[in-house]
């Protein structure tokens, strides 16, 4: 249990940022002061074709309130610098890599948000991700037993929600920071509560809400029906949700896609192009997101300020670490 708690705090930034990429699942209840529903379907004046959406790497409006992959890496690495320096003060070795990358997987472009859409990729990999073996992950520098003292220095006796699990006590003659090294790093990145240094929750919730509302919109459902009819003509009976098309293939169990998988994936993408499903869905979801942003502008502006602060402070921290 102790190892799991500390591990969750060590890689907390990665898990937080990864969560911002969630497009079609999760809790959309939010807080009472957030407006998460659109009263009437928003107007859509321009529907691009699928190719133009993908070729231009167009982004959804909510992307302006979330970190880019590079910004997420910068903040994660700045956080690691602070935690490692904090550990040094208490006689512990560095625990985190300061060259983390790829910890934030965004889905705020049309590419992949509405299912597979790249024909060349489908012809080669089916529904599998590109099999290059280079997907980076954020890991601790070492896999070491977690001592009680190390846990105390890292957490200050608090869990990830700030609830006290143990009284703070001296470690190597020094009292750990309030909330431990994890909270110290969060404060240096701008967190007022010692935990939340990137306030992305509202943006994440709005992204989920816009996805769900746009999927239910009649304009998207018409495009889904056209895609489904096209797929039926190719011999595949999938009539409700194009994102479930890969479900019959156990991707996690098979490293190499089968010919059957590749044929369905190619039909999937081809039918998306013929029905313009991606273009329609992207246009409709853009309208929903724009309306949701307008309804929550004050809260989003505050969250954007916290993001900008974290990026600025992480830039300074990394510059000091290199110099």
N, C-alpha and C positions, 0 to 999 in steps of 0.2 A: 504493500500500500504506500509506504514512504517513497519508494523508488518511483512509483507511478505519479504521486503528487509532485515530486520535484521535477520529474521529466515533463509534466504538463506545464509547469511554470517556466522551465528552461526554454521550451519551444513554444511558449505561449504566443509570441508575436507571429510565428509562422501560422499557427492554427487560426489566430484571429484574422490574419490577412487572407488566408485561404478561404475562410468563410465568406469573405466579401465577393468571391467569385461564384457563389451559389446562385443559380438562376431559377431553378424550378423545383425547389423544395425548401422546407424549413418553416419556422414559426413566423407568421405574418400578423400576429395579434398586435404587437407594438405597444406603445403607451397611449394613455387616454388623450393626450394632447396632439397626437399624430393623426392626420387625415389620410386614410389608406384606400379609400374607395372613390371612384369617379361616379358622379350622379347619373350622367348620361354618356353614351359612347362619344368620344371626342371626334372632331372633324379631321379627316385625312384628305389633303388636297393633292398630294403627289405620291404615287406608288412607283418606286424604281424597279427595274428588273433585277433579278437575282445577281447577274454577273456584275452589274455596276456597283451594287452594295458590297460585294465581296472584293472586287478589284480596288475599290477606294478605301477599304478597311474602315468603313463608316462606323462610328461609335454611337451608342445610345447616350441620351443626355445625362443620365446618372453618373456616367464615367467622370464628369467634372468634379464630383464630390468624393471620389475614391482614388487611392494611390495607383499610379502606374506600377508595372512590375519593377522598373528601375528604382522608383521611389520607395517601394516596399522593401526592396533589398537594402537600400541605403539606411532606412530606419531600423530594420532588423540588425544590420551590422553595427550601427551606432549604439543600439541597445546592448549588443554583445560586448562592445568595448567597455561600456560602463560596468556591466556585470563582472567582467574579468578583472578590471581594476579593483572593484569592490572586494572580490575574492582574495586578491593579492594582499589586501590590508589585513586579512584575517589568517594569512598563512596557507591559503589553498591555491592549488594550480588553476590555470585557466580552464574553464569548462566549455566555453562556446567558441565556435569558429567565427572569425570576423570577416570571412569571405563567403558568407552564405549567398546563394542566388537561387532564383526559381521558386521561392516559397509562396509567391502569390500567383495564382492561376485565375486570370480574369475571364469573364464571359460577357463583356460589355460591347462586343462587336457581334455582327451576325454570324461570324465564322464559328460554327459549332454550337451556338446557343439554341438553335432550332433543330438540332440533329446534324448528322453528317451532310456536307454540302460540296465537298471537293472531289471532282470526278477522278482526277489523277490519283489522289490518295486512296479513293475507294477501289480503283483498279489494282492497286498494289497491296493495300493493307486491309481491305474490307472495312469492318467497323473498328479494327484495332487502332490504337495510337501508332504513330510512326515508331518503328522498332529499331531506334538508333542507340538505345541503351544509355543515352546521355541526359536523361531527366534528372535534374539536380534536386536534392532535398536538404533541408536544414537539420543538422545533427549535432549533438554534443561532440567536443573534441575527443572525449574518451568515454568508454563504458566502464565506469568504476562503481564499486559499492557505495551507496549513499549513507554516510554516517549521520548520526543525530546532530553533530555540530555543523556539518556542511548544510544540512537541511535548515537548521536554525539561521545560519548566515544568509542563505538564499531567500528564505521566506519570512524571517522574523517571527515565526510561529503562526503565520496566517495562511489560509488557503487562498485559492485564486480569486475568490469572491470577496476577500477581506475579512472573512470570519476567523476568529481566533481559535487555533487548535492547541496551542501551548504557550506558556508564559515566556517572554523574552528573557534570555539569560546570557551571561558572559561567555564568549568563545575566545580562547587564547588571550584572555585578559581584557577583551574589548566587548562593548555592547553592540550587537548588530544594529543596522539602521532600522527605523520603523518600517515594517513590511519587508525587511531584508534587502538584499542586493537587487532583487527583481523590482521592488517598489522604488528603490533609489534610481534605477535606470528609467523607470516610467516617469518619475518626477523630473529628471533631467531632460526628458523629451517633451515636457510640458503638461504632464498629467497632474491635475489638482487633487485627485483622490488617491494617487499612488498606484493606480491600476490602468486606467483607460487613457492611453496617450494617442490613440488614433480612434476618434469617435465615428466609426463607420456603421454603427448599428442601423440608424435610420435609413441611410442610403441602401444598405443591404435589404432591409425590409421593403423599401419602395421598389427595388429591383425585382424582388420576388412577387410583390403585388402586381406590378405592371405586367410581368410575364403571365401570371394566372388570369388577369382580367383581359389581356389581349388575346390569349388563347380561347377564351370563352366568347369573344366578340364574333358576331355573325360574319364579318368580312374575312376573318382568319378561318373560321369554320368552313366557309365556302371554298377557300383555297385548300384546306385540308381534305375536303371531299373530292376536289379535283385530283389532288395527289393520290388519294386512296383509290379512285377509279382508275387512274393510270397504273398504279401498282397492281390492281386486280387484273388489268389487261396483260401485265407481265407475269401473272401467275402467283401473286402474293396478296393474301387477304388480310390487310391491316387497315382498319377503318376508323380508329378513334384518335390516335395520337402518333404522329410520325416519330417522336422521340423514343417510342418503345420498340421501334422496328429492330434494333439490335438484340432484343432480349432473348431471342431463341438461340443465340450463340454465346457459349460460356467463355467469354474473352479472357477472363482471369485464369482459366484452366488451360487454355491453348495459346502457346506463344506465337504460332503461325496460323494465319487465317486459312480456312478451307476454301475450296473452289465454290462451294455452295454459298458460303458467307460473302465472298467477293461478288458473285453474280447478283445477290440480293442488294448489296450495298451500291453497286453500279446502277441497278434499277431504281433504288431509292433516290440517289442524287439526280438521275435523269428525269425522274418524275417531279422532283422538286423544281427543276429548271422549267419543265413544261407547264407546271401549274403556277409558277412564280411564287411558290409558297414562302420562300425566304424573303423576297421583296415585299410581299403583302404583310407578312407578320412583322417584319422590321419596321415598316411604315406605321402600322397600327400601334405597335408597342411604343414607338417613339412618341406618338401622340398621347398615349396614356402616361408615359413617364413625364412628359412636359407638363401635363396637367397636375400630376402628383407633386412635382417639384414646386410649381406655383402655389399649391396648397400648403406646402411645408417649408417655404422659403426661409423663414427666420431661423428655424431649427437647423436646416441644412447649412446656412451661412455660418452659424456657430461651429458646426462640425467641420466645415472647410477651414475655419481659422485654426482649429486644433491640428488638422492635417498639415497645414502650412507651417505651423510652429514646430511640429515634430520633424518635418523635413529640414527646416532651417537649422534646428539644433543638432540633428544627426549629421548634417553637412559639416558643422563646426567640429563635432566630436571626431568624425572620421579624418578631417584635416589634421587635427591634433595627434591622432593615432599614427598617421603616416609621417608627420614631420619629426 
